[in-house]
Amino acid sequence: MNRETAARLLEKSLKDIFAFSVSRLYNKQDAEDLTNDIVTEVLASVGRLECDSAFYGFMWKIAENTL
């Protein structure tokens, strides 16, 4: 998967990622920071994703690990 495709998919998922962050941290500023960290890690790692259909599982696993 290329970074442009991943960025489009991440853009569609930003609200969900932020909701994930808020539900675990209960602080808006910390949740924004975590959301940024998750997006950064996904974009940095997307080159290792072999199956495009596994993107969302890949993204959520990175979110859990980044938390």
Secondary structure, DSSP 8 states (H G I E B T S, - for coil): --HHHHHHHHHHHHHHHHHHHHHHH--HHHHHHHHHHHHHHHHHHGGG---GGGHHHHHHHHHHHH-
